[in-house]
Amino acid sequence: MLAAERQWLRVVDLLVFESYRNKGIANTVLIDVKERAIAQRKEAIVLSVTHGNPAINLYARLGFRVCGQSDSHIMMEQMLPS
């Protein structure tokens, strides 16, 4: 029997142009991503962000937690309700 593979949704790129930042755009996008992931019965949303990127604070406020890091990036995940 094969082990069950973890089901997750990965956010690859999320870029908001500087003139549009701090207007809730990334927040709205990530809330929509979460709703879609839940509808698709995913277990988690994962993303990575470069060290020092202020978006880390947004991700943390939305419930993402650090799950690993490399020399250049921090990996974060948000576990979803089953």
Buried (B, 14 or more C-beta within 10 A) or exposed (E): EEEEEEEBBEBEEBEBEEEEEEEEEBBEEBEEBBEEBBEEEBBBBBBBBEEEEEBBEBBEEBBBEEBEEEEEBBBBBBBBEE
